[in-house]
Amino acid sequence: MAKIRKVQASYVSGEFDPTLLGRVDIDDYAQGADKLRNVYVRPQGGAFRREGLDYFDGVNNNNKARLIPFQFNDEQTYILVFTAGRMDVYRTDSKTLQTSVTSSPIDGITDDILSEINWTQSADSLILFHKDLQPVEVSRTSDTVWTATSITFENIPPFAYGALTKTNPAGSITPDVATGIVTVTATGTPFTSADVGQFINTSKGGRILITEFTDTSHVNGIVRVELAGTDAISSGDWEVESGYEPVMSATRGWARSGTFHKSRLVLGGLSQRPQTILMSKIGEFFNLDIGESLDDEAIDVTIDDDKVNIIRNVYSGNSLTVLTSGGEYSIRGNIDNAITPSNIADQVSKETRHGSSKVRPVSLDGAVIFVEREDPNDSSTGRIVRQFVFNETEQSFNAPNVSVFSQHLIANPVAMDIRSSTESHPSNYLYMVNGDGTCAVLNSLREQSLLAWTLFETQGLFEDVAVSGNKTFFIVQRTIAGQTVRQLEVLNADNRLDSSLTQTDTDTNNWSGLDYLNGQEVWVIGNDQILEKETPSAGSLTSSESVSKLEAGLAFFARVKHLPLEIQIQGQSWAGEFKNPVFANVRVYQSREFIVKNGDQVSKPALEEFASEYTEGNATLYSKWQKVYIGGAGREAQPEITQEVPLELNVLATHFAVRVS
């Protein structure tokens, strides 16, 4: 019987989809895991326990909620909590509700609108979008003064949704110019205010959009097709073409998404013109006047394709990215990267043909991350995450699948956001809330080719996520003392528990402020030691020991379960053969108690140098190799490093000794 040594020094390939468990032939197998739960993966290779979730506040009446970040500057950042008919404002550095807005138009936001709401921000203004919601501008004056108003767009382009009618009024008309802004004077009284937004056509091919009614004999307009001249046009040689209406309105609906790009407000996916994009005049975000199609004027363009693909999202980067239900487009502009009415038709390029879901995309490592479209009749779809990125070598955009190794962790996502790298966390983290209440997390560092997926779980259901001020907020649905509640919680490195509250005081047994946990048994950590569990009543609990620092909340546990150990002897694989793990040498860093499982075998190391067993009360953080004898035998030898108590765990590498025969 041979004893073979096997080292796993990295988990940078993330948690493997179960369909990949037999792929011992690929290099990533040696850097992957069967389970990476409630952990992050370090760029250096190790896996460490996630932060706890600090309780921020309860959600208004436990209603369904959406989170929208608002960043005024680096120091003043906010999280906006929207429920039906209400917006609650919090600073990210304060658990105090700053203000609530319930007036119009916020009171018109329903649960259905919240589920697909989109937004963009510029300076101190946030704009909300939904096909059934007139765009809303949310403005900040101070921490406690916020207003919301419906945006009134000027000069919305006309469109004929129904049949057109043509009439030949009596009398002649005379234009004062042949191009540009024109005033038309009639010899009779053929005009009415209803003619605004309609067209005058002439027998010689001229075409005028009527933009203003002066009186029954005078209208102003824009020459869309050059007139033959400024001579009078006789009766019978001109007509009024009617049946046009604004392409967006309370009747026809609004835009699904929007973004600011190159000094324009871009609107995409109109309710009844789902392939249409509108771009405002440069520097005039709410003016959609297409005028004479001068370079600085508004743009109205419809993406032509072989089928009607709804524009789900527009996203501003080096180019304008347009994500539709049937493909991904870029609008790059001319050599100076400018988009104008004259060049846009030639600049719309269909780059890839995957299609995007309704989940709002995010930017990560210079790429746009989006979820591939779902099939409502196939529950296995909506599990692919793609990275829309420009390939310098090919000089084109690609959309590679970045979830291929961990596709099982993606389950009909409903929201995602990015937390950018910091000094303490050198990677970018993508948090993706799934429809099943879990949160898939992508650890990405493009220059290191790091794409490691893990999964966060909690005693409840994650429902939404947003990152503001580099803090990651969640809406979490929980059952507390038998009652269903929704809570606003934030990842906090100072917390080891979920839905938790950390407090300091002089040494005491009496702690308050826990009303939101009344009647729920909770874990208690005092002075960095695990104390007896308690059940708060009237917002208070009595700790089993007198301490100066206490955290109370719900436990979660980190899990690092290895893939079936791949053993090779003289170049021959022993995959699927019986193996007997003897021990695991675990390299931990600033960690405390952990256990190692292999099948039914459970082993708990003694981390203290001279102790016969580990003492939970010891708050020392250990950085060392720790040998753990594990035992057990089987074809699928998959040792798992996990926890029985919710304390620090940081696994850098594991060295296995395995007997094979």
C-alpha positions in Angstrom: 0.0 0.0 0.0 1.5 3.3 -1.1 1.3 6.6 0.7 1.0 9.5 -1.7 1.4 13.2 -0.9 -1.0 15.7 -2.5 -0.9 19.5 -2.1 -3.6 22.0 -2.9 -2.1 25.5 -2.6 -4.8 27.5 -4.4 -8.6 27.7 -4.9 -8.4 30.4 -7.7 -10.6 28.3 -10.0 -13.5 28.6 -7.6 -16.3 26.1 -6.9 -16.7 23.6 -9.6 -20.0 22.7 -11.3 -20.9 19.1 -10.4 -20.7 18.2 -14.1 -16.9 18.9 -14.0 -16.1 16.5 -11.2 -14.5 14.1 -13.6 -12.3 16.6 -15.4 -9.1 15.7 -13.7 -7.3 16.3 -17.0 -7.6 20.1 -16.8 -5.2 22.4 -14.9 -8.0 24.2 -13.1 -9.0 21.0 -11.4 -6.0 21.3 -9.1 -7.1 24.8 -8.1 -10.8 24.3 -7.7 -13.1 23.0 -5.0 -16.3 21.1 -4.7 -17.8 23.6 -2.2 -16.7 27.2 -1.4 -19.4 28.5 0.8 -19.4 31.7 2.8 -15.8 32.4 1.7 -13.9 34.6 -0.6 -10.9 33.4 -2.7 -7.7 35.4 -2.4 -5.7 36.4 -5.5 -2.8 34.7 -3.7 -4.8 31.5 -3.7 -6.3 30.9 -0.2 -9.9 31.0 0.9 -11.1 33.0 3.8 -14.4 33.4 5.7 -16.7 36.2 4.6 -17.7 39.2 6.7 -20.8 39.1 8.9 -23.9 41.1 8.0 -24.4 44.1 10.3 -28.0 44.9 10.9 -28.8 48.4 9.6 -32.6 48.7 9.8 -35.9 47.0 9.1 -37.6 47.5 5.8 -40.8 49.6 5.8 -43.6 47.3 6.8 -41.6 44.3 5.7 -42.5 45.1 2.1 -40.5 43.9 -1.0 -37.7 46.4 -1.5 -35.1 47.5 -4.0 -31.8 49.1 -3.3 -30.2 51.9 -5.3 -26.8 53.4 -4.4 -26.3 57.2 -4.5 -22.8 58.6 -4.4 -22.6 62.4 -4.0 -18.9 62.4 -3.5 -16.3 60.1 -1.9 -17.4 61.1 1.6 -21.1 61.4 1.2 -22.6 58.2 0.0 -26.1 56.9 0.5 -28.2 53.8 0.1 -31.8 54.4 -1.1 -34.4 51.8 -0.1 -37.4 51.7 -2.3 -40.7 50.0 -1.4 -44.0 50.5 -3.2 -44.8 54.2 -3.0 -41.9 55.1 -0.7 -38.2 56.0 -0.7 -36.1 55.8 2.5 -32.7 57.5 2.5 -29.7 56.3 4.7 -26.1 57.5 4.7 -23.8 54.6 4.4 -22.0 55.6 7.5 -25.1 56.0 9.7 -27.9 53.6 10.6 -30.2 56.6 11.1 -33.0 57.1 8.6 -32.3 60.5 7.1 -35.6 61.1 5.4 -38.5 59.3 3.6 -40.2 60.5 0.4 -43.8 59.3 -0.2 -45.2 62.1 -2.4 -45.8 62.0 -6.1 -44.2 60.6 -8.3 -42.7 58.2 -5.8 -46.2 57.2 -4.7 -46.8 55.8 -8.2 -44.0 53.2 -7.9 -45.5 49.8 -7.5 -44.0 46.4 -6.7 -44.2 45.4 -10.4 -42.2 48.6 -11.3 -39.7 47.9 -8.6 -38.9 44.5 -9.9 -37.5 45.9 -13.2 -36.6 49.5 -12.3 -33.4 50.9 -13.8 -31.4 54.0 -13.0 -28.5 56.3 -13.8 -26.8 59.0 -11.8 -25.1 62.3 -12.6 -23.7 64.5 -9.8 -26.6 65.1 -7.3 -29.4 63.7 -9.5 -30.6 60.2 -9.9 -32.9 59.2 -12.8 -35.3 56.2 -12.5 -36.5 54.3 -15.5 -39.2 51.8 -16.2 -41.4 51.3 -19.3 -44.5 52.1 -17.3 -43.0 55.0 -15.3 -42.4 58.6 -16.6 -38.7 59.0 -15.8 -38.2 60.4 -12.3 -35.4 62.6 -11.2 -34.4 62.2 -7.6 -32.3 65.1 -6.3 -30.4 65.7 -3.1 -30.1 69.1 -1.4 -28.8 67.8 1.9 -28.7 64.6 4.0 -32.3 65.2 5.0 -33.7 67.1 2.0 -34.5 65.0 -1.1 -37.0 65.7 -3.8 -38.5 63.6 -6.7 -40.1 65.0 -9.8 -41.3 63.5 -13.1 -39.1 64.6 -16.0 -40.8 66.7 -18.7 -39.0 66.1 -21.9 -39.0 68.8 -24.6 -39.5 68.0 -28.3 -40.1 64.3 -28.0 -39.9 62.9 -31.6 -43.1 62.0 -33.3 -44.1 58.5 -34.4 -47.2 57.2 -36.2 -48.5 54.3 -34.0 -51.7 54.1 -36.0 -53.1 54.9 -39.4 -52.1 58.2 -41.1 -54.5 60.6 -42.7 -53.8 63.3 -45.3 -55.8 66.4 -46.0 -55.5 69.1 -48.6 -56.6 72.4 -46.9 -57.9 75.3 -49.0 -55.5 78.2 -49.7 -51.8 78.5 -50.3 -48.9 78.5 -47.9 -45.6 80.4 -48.1 -42.4 79.3 -46.2 -39.9 81.9 -45.2 -36.9 79.6 -45.7 -36.2 76.4 -47.6 -34.1 74.8 -44.9 -33.8 74.9 -41.1 -36.3 76.6 -38.8 -39.2 77.7 -40.9 -42.3 79.9 -40.4 -45.3 78.9 -42.7 -47.9 81.5 -43.5 -51.3 80.5 -45.0 -53.7 82.6 -47.0 -56.6 81.0 -45.2 -57.1 79.5 -41.7 -56.1 75.8 -42.2 -54.1 75.2 -39.0 -55.1 74.2 -35.5 -53.2 73.5 -32.3 -53.6 69.7 -33.0 -51.3 70.1 -36.0 -48.2 70.3 -33.7 -46.2 67.2 -34.2 -47.7 66.5 -37.6 -46.1 67.1 -41.1 -46.6 69.4 -44.1 -45.7 67.6 -47.4 -45.3 69.4 -50.7 -45.8 68.1 -54.2 -42.1 68.8 -54.9 -40.9 66.6 -52.1 -40.4 69.1 -49.3 -41.4 68.0 -45.8 -41.9 70.2 -42.6 -42.4 69.0 -39.1 -44.8 71.4 -37.3 -43.4 72.3 -33.9 -45.4 75.3 -32.8 -48.9 76.7 -33.5 -49.1 80.5 -33.6 -52.6 81.0 -35.0 -54.8 79.5 -37.6 -52.8 81.1 -40.4 -49.2 80.6 -39.0 -47.2 77.7 -37.7 -43.5 77.2 -37.1 -41.6 74.1 -37.9 -38.4 72.3 -38.9 -37.6 71.5 -42.5 -36.9 67.8 -42.6 -36.7 67.5 -46.4 -35.5 70.6 -48.2 -38.1 72.7 -49.9 -38.0 73.8 -53.5 -37.8 77.5 -52.5 -39.7 80.2 -50.7 -42.4 80.8 -53.3 -46.0 80.3 -52.4 -47.3 76.8 -52.7 -50.7 76.6 -54.2 -53.7 74.8 -52.8 -53.6 71.1 -53.9 -49.7 71.2 -54.0 -49.4 70.7 -50.2 -51.0 68.5 -47.6 -51.1 68.0 -43.8 -50.1 64.4 -42.8 -51.7 63.6 -39.4 -51.7 60.7 -37.1 -48.3 61.3 -35.4 -47.9 61.4 -31.6 -44.9 61.6 -29.2 -42.9 58.3 -29.3 -42.9 58.4 -25.5 -45.9 59.4 -23.4 -48.2 58.4 -20.6 -50.3 56.6 -23.3 -47.4 54.9 -25.1 -45.1 54.3 -22.2 -41.5 55.3 -21.5 -37.9 54.1 -21.7 -36.7 50.9 -20.0 -33.2 52.1 -19.3 -31.0 55.1 -19.6 -27.4 56.4 -19.1 -25.3 59.5 -19.5 -22.9 59.3 -22.4 -20.7 61.9 -24.1 -22.8 64.8 -22.6 -26.1 63.2 -23.7 -28.8 61.4 -21.9 -29.4 58.1 -23.7 -32.8 56.4 -23.4 -33.2 52.8 -24.6 -35.9 50.3 -25.1 -39.1 52.5 -25.4 -42.2 50.7 -24.2 -43.8 50.4 -27.6 -40.7 51.0 -29.7 -38.4 48.5 -27.9 -35.6 48.7 -30.5 -35.4 52.5 -30.4 -32.7 54.7 -28.8 -33.2 58.4 -28.1 -30.2 60.6 -27.3 -30.7 64.2 -26.0 -29.1 67.3 -27.3 -25.6 67.7 -26.1 -25.6 69.4 -22.7 -29.4 69.5 -22.6 -30.4 66.2 -21.1 -34.1 66.6 -21.3 -34.3 68.1 -24.7 -35.0 65.5 -27.4 -35.2 68.0 -30.3 -33.7 66.3 -33.4 -34.0 69.6 -35.3 -32.0 69.7 -38.5 -29.8 66.7 -37.5 -26.9 69.0 -36.6 -24.0 67.4 -34.7 -25.2 68.6 -31.3 -28.9 67.9 -31.8 -30.8 64.9 -30.5 -30.8 61.5 -32.1 -33.6 59.1 -32.8 -32.4 55.7 -34.1 -33.9 52.3 -34.3 -31.8 49.2 -34.4 -32.7 47.1 -37.4 -32.4 43.4 -36.9 -34.1 40.2 -38.2 -36.4 40.1 -35.2 -37.7 42.5 -32.6 -35.1 42.4 -29.8 -36.0 44.5 -26.8 -33.3 46.9 -25.6 -32.9 45.8 -22.0 -30.0 48.1 -21.0 -27.8 50.9 -22.3 -24.4 51.3 -20.7 -21.7 54.0 -21.0 -18.1 53.1 -21.4 -15.4 53.9 -24.0 -18.2 53.1 -26.4 -22.0 53.0 -25.8 -23.0 49.4 -25.1 -26.5 48.4 -26.0 -27.7 45.1 -24.5 -30.8 43.6 -26.1 -32.8 40.4 -25.7 -31.2 39.0 -28.8 -27.7 40.4 -29.0 -25.1 42.9 -27.9 -24.3 46.1 -29.8 -21.7 48.8 -29.6 -22.0 52.4 -30.8 -18.4 53.7 -31.0 -18.8 57.0 -32.8 -16.4 58.5 -35.3 -12.6 58.7 -35.1 -13.0 61.3 -32.3 -15.5 59.0 -30.5 -18.3 61.4 -31.2 -21.8 60.2 -31.9 -23.8 62.5 -34.2 -27.1 62.2 -36.0 -25.2 61.9 -39.3 -22.9 59.0 -38.3 -24.9 57.0 -35.9 -26.5 54.7 -38.5 -23.0 53.5 -39.5 -21.8 53.2 -35.9 -24.3 50.7 -34.6 -22.6 47.3 -34.7 -24.0 44.0 -33.6 -21.0 42.4 -31.9 -22.3 39.2 -30.3 -25.6 37.3 -30.4 -26.2 35.9 -26.9 -29.0 38.2 -25.6 -29.3 39.8 -22.2 -31.6 39.3 -19.3 -33.4 42.1 -17.4 -30.7 42.2 -14.7 -29.0 45.5 -14.7 -25.4 45.1 -16.0 -22.3 46.3 -14.1 -18.7 47.2 -15.1 -15.9 45.0 -14.0 -12.2 45.2 -14.9 -13.0 47.3 -17.9 -15.7 45.0 -19.2 -19.5 45.0 -19.0 -20.9 42.0 -17.1 -24.3 40.8 -18.0 -26.5 37.8 -17.5 -27.5 35.9 -20.6 -31.2 36.0 -21.4 -33.5 33.5 -19.7 -36.1 31.3 -21.3 -39.3 31.5 -19.3 -40.2 28.0 -20.3 -36.8 26.5 -19.3 -35.8 26.8 -15.7 -32.2 25.7 -16.6 -31.6 29.0 -18.5 -30.5 32.3 -17.0 -27.4 30.6 -15.6 -24.7 32.1 -17.9 -22.8 35.3 -17.0 -20.9 37.0 -19.8 -18.2 39.6 -20.0 -18.7 42.0 -22.9 -15.1 43.3 -23.6 -13.1 44.8 -26.4 -10.4 42.5 -27.8 -7.5 44.6 -28.8 -6.0 41.8 -31.0 -9.1 41.2 -33.0 -10.3 44.8 -32.7 -13.8 43.7 -31.9 -16.0 42.9 -28.9 -16.3 39.4 -27.5 -18.6 38.1 -24.8 -16.9 35.1 -23.1 -18.7 33.0 -20.5 -17.2 33.8 -17.1 -19.4 31.3 -15.2 -18.6 28.1 -17.2 -16.8 26.4 -14.3 -19.4 27.4 -11.7 -22.7 27.5 -13.6 -24.6 25.7 -10.9 -24.1 28.7 -8.6 -26.0 31.0 -11.0 -29.8 30.5 -10.5 -32.0 33.0 -12.2 -30.2 36.1 -10.9 -32.4 39.1 -9.9 -29.7 41.7 -9.0 -25.9 42.2 -9.0 -23.4 44.9 -8.1 -19.6 45.4 -7.9 -17.4 46.2 -4.9 -14.1 47.6 -6.2 -10.8 46.5 -4.9 -9.3 48.1 -1.8 -6.0 47.8 0.1 -7.4 45.2 2.4 -9.3 43.4 -0.5 -7.2 43.6 -3.6 -9.8 42.0 -5.8 -13.0 43.2 -7.3 -16.1 41.3 -6.0 -19.2 40.8 -8.0 -22.2 40.0 -5.8 -25.1 38.3 -7.6 -28.4 37.7 -5.8 -30.1 34.6 -7.1 -33.8 33.9 -7.4 -33.4 31.1 -4.8 -32.1 33.5 -2.1 -28.4 32.7 -2.3 -25.7 35.1 -3.4 -23.1 34.0 -5.9 -19.8 35.9 -5.6 -17.2 36.3 -8.3 -13.7 37.3 -7.2 -12.1 38.9 -10.2 -8.6 40.3 -10.9 -8.2 40.5 -14.6 -4.4 41.0 -14.7 -4.0 37.8 -12.7 -6.6 35.9 -14.8 -8.6 35.3 -11.6 -12.2 34.3 -11.9 -13.2 32.4 -8.8 -16.9 31.9 -7.9 -18.1 31.1 -4.4 -21.5 31.1 -2.8 -22.8 33.1 0.2 -25.7 31.5 2.2 -27.5 32.9 5.3 -30.4 32.0 7.6 -32.9 33.6 5.2 -33.0 34.7 1.6 -31.0 37.4 -0.1 -33.4 39.5 -2.2 -31.4 42.4 -3.5 -27.8 43.9 -3.4 -26.2 47.3 -4.0 -22.8 48.7 -3.3 -22.5 52.3 -2.2 -19.4 53.9 -0.8 -17.6 50.6 -1.2 -20.1 49.0 1.3 -22.2 46.1 0.2 -25.8 46.3 1.3 -28.4 43.5 1.1 -32.1 43.2 1.5 -32.5 39.9 3.4 -35.8 38.1 4.1 -35.6 36.3 7.5 -37.8 34.4 9.9 -37.3 35.9 13.3 -39.2 34.2 16.2 -41.6 32.7 13.6 -42.3 36.0 11.8 -41.2 36.8 8.3 -39.3 40.1 8.2 -37.2 42.0 5.7 -34.0 43.7 6.8 -31.4 46.1 5.4 -28.0 44.6 6.3 -24.4 45.4 5.3 -21.2 43.3 5.1 -18.9 44.4 7.9 -15.5 43.0 8.6 -16.1 43.8 12.4 -19.0 41.3 12.4 -18.7 37.5 12.6 -22.5 36.9 12.6 -25.4 37.8 10.3 -28.3 40.1 11.2 -26.0 41.1 14.1 -25.3 44.0 16.3 -21.9 44.8 17.8 -21.8 46.9 21.0 -19.2 48.1 23.5 -19.6 49.2 27.1 -17.9 48.8 30.4 -17.9 45.2 31.7 -21.5 44.2 32.0 -24.0 41.3 31.5 -26.9 43.5 30.4 -27.2 44.5 26.7 -30.0 46.2 24.9 -30.9 47.5 21.4 -31.9 44.0 20.1 -35.6 44.5 19.6 -35.4 43.2 16.0 -34.2 39.8 17.4 -36.9 39.5 20.1 -37.8 35.9 20.7 -35.1 34.5 18.5 -32.3 32.4 19.9 -29.0 34.0 18.8 -25.3 33.3 19.1 -23.4 35.6 21.4 -19.7 36.6 21.0 -18.3 38.5 24.0 -14.8 39.9 24.1 -14.0 37.7 21.0 -15.1 34.5 22.8 -18.1 32.3 22.1 -20.6 32.6 25.0 -23.8 30.8 25.7 -26.7 31.3 23.2 -29.4 33.7 24.4 -32.9 34.8 23.4 -33.5 38.6 23.5 -36.7 39.8 25.1 -37.9 43.4 25.1 -34.8 44.2 23.1 -32.4 43.0 25.9 -30.3 39.9 26.8 -28.2 38.9 29.7 -24.8 37.5 28.6 -23.4 34.4 30.4 -20.3 36.4 31.2 -19.6 40.0 32.0 -17.9 41.5 28.9 -17.0 44.9 27.4 -17.8 44.0 23.8 -20.7 41.9 22.6 -22.0 40.7 19.3 -25.4 39.0 19.0 -26.8 37.5 15.8 -27.3 34.5 13.5 -24.5 32.1 12.8 -23.1 31.1 9.4 -20.2 28.8 8.7 -17.4 28.7 6.1 -17.0 25.5 4.1 -14.0 24.5 1.9 -14.8 21.1 0.5 -12.2 19.7 -1.8 -12.7 18.0 -5.2 -12.2 14.2 -5.2 -8.5 13.8 -4.6 -6.7 13.2 -7.9 -3.8 10.8 -7.3 -1.3 9.8 -9.9 1.3 7.0 -9.6 3.9 6.7 -12.3 1.8 8.9 -14.5 -1.3 6.8 -14.1 -4.5 8.4 -12.6 -6.2 6.7 -9.7 -9.5 8.7 -10.3 -12.4 6.6 -9.1 -10.3 4.1 -7.2 -10.5 3.5 -3.4 -8.4 5.9 -1.4 -7.7 6.2 2.3 -6.8 9.8 3.4 -4.4 9.6 6.4 -4.0 13.2 7.4 -4.4 16.8 6.2 -1.8 19.4 6.9 -3.7 22.6 6.8 -2.0 26.0 6.5 -4.2 28.5 8.3 -3.6 32.3 8.6 -5.1 34.3 11.5 -7.6 31.6 12.1 -9.3 30.0 15.1 -11.2 26.7 15.5 -12.0 24.5 12.5 -12.8 20.9 11.9 -12.0 18.5 9.0 -14.5 16.1 7.6 -14.1 13.2 5.3 -17.3 11.3 4.9 -18.5 10.4 8.4 -15.1 11.1 9.9 -14.8 14.4 11.8 -11.5 15.6 13.3 -10.9 18.7 15.4 -7.3 19.9 15.8 -5.8 21.3 18.9 -4.5 24.7 17.8 -2.9 25.6 21.1 0.7 24.4 21.3 0.5 22.6 24.6 -3.2 21.9 24.9 -4.8 18.5 24.6 -7.8 20.1 23.0 -8.8 23.5 21.6 -10.3 26.0 24.1 -13.1 28.0 22.5 -12.5 30.9 24.9 -9.0 31.5 23.6 -9.1 34.5 21.2 -5.6 33.9 19.8 -5.5 34.0 16.0 -3.2 31.2 14.6 -1.0 31.3 11.5 0.6 27.9 11.2 0.5 24.5 9.6 -1.8 22.2 11.5 -1.8 18.5 11.0 -5.2 16.8 11.3 -5.6 13.0 11.2 -8.8 12.2 9.3 -9.2 8.6 8.2 -12.0 7.1 6.2 -11.9 5.3 2.8 -13.8 5.5 -0.5 -13.7 6.3 -4.1 -14.6 9.9 -3.6 -12.1 11.2 -1.0 -13.2 14.8 -0.5 -11.9 16.2 2.8 -13.8 19.3 3.9 -12.5 22.1 6.1 -15.4 23.8 8.0 -16.5 25.1 11.3 -18.7 24.4 14.4 -18.4 27.9 15.7 -18.7 31.2 13.8 -15.1 32.5 14.1 -12.2 33.4 11.8 -11.1 30.9 9.2 -8.5 31.5 6.5 -7.2 28.5 4.7 -4.1 29.1 2.6 -3.2 25.6 1.5 -3.8 21.9 2.3 -1.3 19.0 2.1 -2.9 15.6 2.1 -1.4 12.2 2.7 -3.4 9.4 1.0 -3.0 5.6 1.0 -3.8 3.8 -2.2 -3.7 0.1 -2.9 
